[in-house]
Amino acid sequence: MSPYDIPFNRPAIVGDEMRYMADAVERGRISGDGDYSQRCHALLRQELGAVKVLLTTNCTHALDMTGLLLDLQPGDEVILPSFTFVSTANAYALRGARPVFADIRPDTLNLDETRLEGLVTPRTRAVVPVHYAGVGCEMDSILAVARRHGLEVVEDNAHGLFGTYRGRLLGSFGAMSTLSFHETKNFTCGEGGALVINDPRFAERAEIVREKGTNRAKFFRGEVDRYTWVDLGSSFLPSDLLAAYLLAQLEKREEVQARRLAQWGRYRDELAEWAAEHGVRLPVVPSHCVHPAHIFYLLFPGLDARQAFIGHLKARRILAVSHYVPLHLSEHGRKLGGVQSCPVTEDVADRLVRLPIYYDLSTDDQMRIIDAVRSFDAG
């Protein structure tokens, strides 16, 4: 039995998930790229305006595919924030490239675009902005640097599906972007992801890489008589059962987003006065960004206050959690990228707490969380 009455996250059934999964079984095709996979591809491609969208087993594998598609070689460098999940770095380190860890902005916690150009060397091949909490990175500046130096841009958009930057959807700026459908995300199938292709240069090869390096997709479309091994690749296709579950979630996207945005706004409104009194900072969303309410976090004055707060909520059977450990200080990060200066990342990582936010979090339970937060003295 869980020690928490209110978990950090709870996956929910929001529509036709079970009916679609049963239908997939009845159709007799539950391996990858069945009818429900194709319907997810079409929905996401239309919504995002992408050249191609391909479901993957998870966001990690979508990122791995970008490493393959960029043809990275040992000695190449890829710039990415230190404040991100390890998958963002693994994707390129697995190809022999060196992750170059960038510091983040103190407001949005996104890659600090003002420091980006100083990290570029003749070996730099790509930059990977991560839209933290679904708040858009400063893509105009990032793209300008990339153009000046001939770099590819890959957006890690695990947090930001349906968020926008200056009126344009996150994930539509780079040559490629990646999505996550992990159970903690706004839309989920337990484990899942997607690779979004915006640059046609990568479209055909992405199909091949995803299908174990074969031209199997062309075979199923009747474009070749038989398929064979034509490139490097691996098996990145999720089961059509998972795609069926995901499609039902995506079809309810407006309802899901409305609920989460209402919860996010309630936290902001109800905690603003308490936060100001206790030196706690709430999330910053620039006026030119629209976020999808993926994360609501608090930034405490220091590590001790953060840890005490987590314990304070735990005593009230509410689970709140911290987030990333800086990659540049991790054991393997030190080996790959060396010890670099990312002072904002180190400071934020010690002070950040995420509050529960999920589809079926009731107003009563959220007010219970808010009351518990307001009863904490941050010192």
C-alpha positions in Angstrom: 0.0 0.0 0.0 1.3 3.4 -0.9 2.3 5.7 2.0 0.7 8.6 0.0 -2.9 9.6 -0.4 -2.0 11.9 -3.2 0.7 10.6 -5.6 2.9 12.8 -7.7 1.3 11.4 -10.8 -1.6 9.0 -11.6 -2.2 7.8 -15.2 -5.8 8.0 -16.2 -8.2 6.6 -18.8 -9.7 9.7 -20.5 -11.7 8.2 -23.4 -11.7 5.0 -25.5 -8.4 3.5 -24.5 -9.8 0.1 -23.5 -12.2 -0.1 -26.5 -9.5 0.7 -28.9 -7.1 -1.8 -27.4 -9.7 -4.5 -27.7 -10.4 -3.5 -31.3 -6.7 -3.8 -32.1 -6.7 -7.4 -30.8 -9.8 -8.2 -32.8 -8.2 -6.9 -35.9 -5.4 -9.4 -35.4 -2.5 -6.9 -35.7 -0.9 -5.8 -32.5 2.7 -5.5 -33.6 4.1 -2.2 -34.7 2.7 0.1 -37.3 -0.8 -1.2 -37.3 -4.0 0.8 -37.9 -3.8 2.6 -34.6 -0.1 3.5 -35.1 -1.0 5.0 -38.5 -3.9 7.0 -37.0 -1.5 8.4 -34.3 1.0 9.3 -37.0 -1.6 11.1 -39.1 -3.1 13.0 -36.1 0.3 14.2 -34.8 1.5 15.0 -38.3 -1.5 17.2 -39.0 -1.4 18.9 -35.6 2.3 19.6 -35.7 2.6 20.4 -39.4 5.4 17.9 -39.7 6.8 16.1 -42.7 6.6 12.8 -40.9 5.8 11.5 -37.4 6.9 8.1 -36.3 5.9 6.5 -33.0 8.7 5.0 -31.0 9.0 2.7 -28.0 9.9 5.8 -25.9 11.4 9.2 -26.1 14.8 7.8 -25.4 14.7 5.7 -28.6 13.4 8.7 -30.6 16.5 10.6 -29.4 18.7 7.6 -30.2 17.3 7.7 -33.8 18.4 11.4 -34.1 21.9 10.3 -33.2 21.9 7.8 -36.0 20.3 10.1 -38.5 22.9 12.8 -37.8 25.6 10.3 -38.7 27.6 11.4 -35.6 31.2 10.2 -35.4 33.6 9.8 -32.5 35.0 13.3 -31.7 31.9 15.2 -32.8 30.3 17.4 -30.2 26.6 18.1 -29.4 25.6 21.0 -27.1 22.7 20.3 -24.7 21.7 21.5 -21.3 23.1 19.9 -18.2 19.6 20.2 -16.6 17.9 17.4 -18.5 17.2 13.7 -18.4 20.2 11.4 -19.2 18.6 10.2 -22.4 19.3 13.6 -24.0 23.0 13.0 -23.6 23.1 9.2 -24.1 21.6 9.5 -27.6 24.8 11.2 -28.8 27.3 9.6 -26.5 26.3 6.2 -27.8 27.4 7.3 -31.3 30.8 8.4 -29.9 30.0 12.1 -29.8 30.9 14.2 -26.8 28.0 16.0 -25.0 28.9 19.6 -24.2 26.9 20.7 -21.2 25.4 24.1 -21.3 24.0 26.1 -18.4 20.4 27.2 -18.2 18.6 30.5 -17.8 17.6 31.4 -14.2 14.1 32.3 -15.3 12.7 29.6 -17.6 15.4 26.9 -16.7 15.9 26.4 -20.4 19.3 26.4 -22.2 20.9 29.8 -21.9 21.0 31.0 -25.5 23.3 33.9 -24.6 26.0 31.4 -23.8 25.5 29.0 -26.7 27.8 30.5 -29.2 30.7 30.4 -26.8 30.4 26.6 -26.6 30.6 26.1 -30.4 33.9 24.6 -31.7 34.9 23.3 -35.1 33.8 19.8 -33.9 30.2 20.9 -33.0 27.6 19.1 -35.0 24.3 19.9 -33.3 22.5 21.7 -30.5 19.6 20.1 -28.6 17.4 22.6 -26.7 15.1 21.0 -24.1 11.8 22.8 -23.5 11.7 22.5 -19.8 8.2 22.2 -18.3 6.9 22.8 -21.8 8.0 26.4 -21.8 9.7 27.2 -25.1 13.4 27.9 -25.4 14.5 31.1 -27.1 14.4 29.4 -30.5 15.0 32.5 -32.6 18.4 33.0 -31.0 19.3 29.3 -31.0 18.4 28.9 -34.7 20.4 32.0 -35.6 23.5 30.5 -33.9 22.9 27.2 -35.6 22.7 28.8 -39.0 25.9 30.8 -38.5 27.8 27.7 -37.7 26.0 25.1 -39.9 24.6 23.1 -36.9 21.6 20.9 -36.8 18.9 21.6 -34.2 17.1 18.7 -32.5 14.4 19.7 -30.1 13.9 17.5 -27.0 10.2 18.2 -26.7 9.4 15.6 -24.1 7.6 18.2 -21.9 6.1 20.5 -24.5 3.6 18.8 -26.9 1.1 21.5 -27.9 3.1 24.3 -26.3 4.1 27.3 -28.5 6.9 29.8 -28.8 5.9 33.1 -30.5 2.7 31.4 -31.9 4.5 28.4 -33.4 4.3 24.9 -32.0 7.2 23.6 -30.0 8.9 20.8 -31.9 8.4 22.4 -35.2 11.6 24.5 -35.2 14.4 22.0 -35.5 15.2 19.5 -38.3 13.8 16.9 -35.9 12.2 16.8 -32.5 11.2 14.1 -30.0 8.1 13.5 -27.9 7.5 11.4 -24.8 4.3 9.4 -23.9 5.7 8.1 -20.6 3.1 7.6 -17.9 4.1 10.9 -16.3 3.4 13.0 -19.4 0.2 14.8 -20.4 -0.6 12.1 -22.9 0.5 8.6 -22.2 0.5 5.0 -23.2 2.7 3.9 -20.3 5.9 3.9 -22.3 6.1 5.5 -25.7 7.5 8.4 -27.7 7.7 9.8 -31.2 10.2 11.2 -33.6 9.0 14.3 -35.5 10.7 15.0 -38.8 10.5 18.6 -40.0 13.3 18.5 -42.5 12.6 16.2 -45.6 16.2 15.2 -45.7 15.7 12.8 -42.8 12.2 11.4 -43.7 13.0 8.4 -45.8 16.0 7.3 -43.7 14.1 7.7 -40.5 11.7 4.9 -41.6 14.7 2.7 -42.3 16.5 3.4 -39.1 13.3 2.7 -37.1 12.7 -0.7 -38.9 16.0 -2.3 -37.9 17.8 -0.7 -40.9 15.6 -2.3 -43.5 13.3 -0.9 -46.1 10.3 -2.8 -44.7 8.1 0.2 -44.7 8.5 0.4 -48.5 7.6 -3.3 -48.8 4.4 -2.8 -46.8 3.4 0.1 -49.1 4.1 -2.1 -52.2 7.0 0.0 -53.4 9.5 -3.0 -53.4 8.9 -6.7 -53.9 10.9 -7.7 -50.8 12.7 -5.9 -48.1 16.3 -6.1 -46.9 19.0 -4.6 -44.7 20.1 -1.2 -46.2 21.4 0.8 -43.3 22.1 0.8 -39.6 19.0 0.8 -37.3 17.2 -1.0 -34.6 13.7 -1.9 -33.5 12.0 1.3 -32.4 8.3 0.4 -33.1 5.8 0.2 -30.2 3.0 -2.3 -30.2 -0.2 -1.2 -31.8 -1.9 -1.9 -28.5 0.1 1.0 -27.0 -0.8 3.1 -30.1 -4.5 2.3 -29.5 -4.2 3.5 -25.9 -2.3 6.6 -27.0 -4.8 7.5 -29.8 -7.7 7.6 -27.3 -5.6 10.0 -25.2 -4.7 12.3 -28.1 -8.3 12.5 -29.2 -9.1 14.0 -25.8 -6.3 16.5 -26.0 -8.4 19.6 -25.6 -10.1 18.2 -22.4 -6.8 16.9 -21.0 -5.1 20.3 -21.6 -8.0 22.3 -20.1 -7.9 20.3 -16.9 -4.1 20.6 -16.5 -4.1 24.3 -17.3 -6.8 24.8 -14.7 -4.8 22.9 -12.1 -1.6 24.8 -13.0 -3.4 28.2 -12.8 -4.9 27.3 -9.4 -1.5 26.5 -8.0 -0.2 29.8 -9.3 -3.1 31.9 -8.0 -3.4 30.2 -4.6 0.3 30.1 -3.9 1.5 33.5 -5.2 1.1 35.3 -1.9 2.7 32.5 0.2 5.6 32.2 -2.2 6.3 35.9 -2.1 6.3 35.9 1.7 8.7 32.9 2.0 11.2 33.7 -0.8 9.9 30.9 -3.0 9.8 31.3 -6.7 7.0 30.1 -8.9 7.5 29.1 -12.6 8.3 31.8 -15.1 6.4 31.8 -18.4 7.4 34.5 -20.9 4.5 36.3 -22.5 5.6 35.0 -26.0 5.3 31.4 -24.7 2.2 29.2 -24.2 2.9 26.1 -22.0 1.0 22.8 -21.8 0.9 22.7 -18.0 3.2 19.7 -17.8 5.0 20.7 -14.6 4.3 23.0 -11.7 7.4 23.6 -9.6 8.6 25.6 -6.6 12.1 27.0 -6.2 13.0 27.2 -2.5 15.7 29.4 -1.0 18.1 26.5 -0.5 18.6 22.7 -0.3 17.6 22.4 3.4 14.3 24.2 2.8 13.6 22.0 -0.2 14.2 18.8 1.7 12.2 20.0 4.7 9.3 20.9 2.4 9.3 17.4 0.8 9.3 15.9 4.2 6.5 18.3 5.3 4.3 17.1 2.5 5.2 13.4 3.0 4.0 13.7 6.6 0.7 14.7 5.1 0.7 11.8 2.7 1.4 13.9 -0.3 4.2 13.1 -2.7 6.3 15.9 -4.1 9.6 15.3 -5.9 12.8 17.0 -7.0 14.0 16.8 -10.6 17.3 16.4 -12.5 20.7 15.9 -11.1 23.1 18.1 -13.2 24.6 15.8 -15.9 27.9 17.6 -15.9 28.4 16.6 -12.3 27.3 13.0 -12.7 29.9 10.2 -12.6 29.6 9.4 -16.3 29.0 13.0 -17.3 32.4 13.9 -15.9 34.0 11.2 -18.0 32.4 12.4 -21.2 32.1 16.1 -20.9 34.6 17.1 -18.2 33.7 19.3 -15.3 32.2 22.5 -16.8 30.8 25.6 -15.2 27.0 25.5 -15.0 26.3 27.5 -11.8 22.6 28.1 -12.5 22.0 24.4 -13.1 23.7 23.4 -9.9 21.8 26.0 -7.9 18.4 25.2 -9.4 18.8 21.4 -9.1 19.2 21.8 -5.3 16.2 24.0 -4.8 13.4 22.7 -7.2 10.3 20.7 -6.1 7.5 19.5 -8.4 4.0 19.4 -7.1 1.4 16.8 -8.2 -0.5 17.6 -11.4 -2.4 15.0 -13.4 -5.7 14.5 -15.3 -7.9 13.3 -12.4 -6.4 15.3 -9.6 -9.6 16.6 -7.9 -10.1 20.2 -6.9 -10.5 19.0 -3.3 -7.2 17.1 -3.4 -5.4 20.0 -5.0 -6.7 22.3 -2.3 -5.4 19.9 0.2 -2.0 20.1 -1.4 -2.2 23.9 -1.5 -3.2 24.1 2.2 -0.3 21.8 3.0 2.1 24.1 1.0 0.8 27.2 2.7 1.3 25.7 6.1 5.1 25.3 5.5 7.4 28.0 6.7 10.3 28.2 4.3 12.3 30.3 6.7 
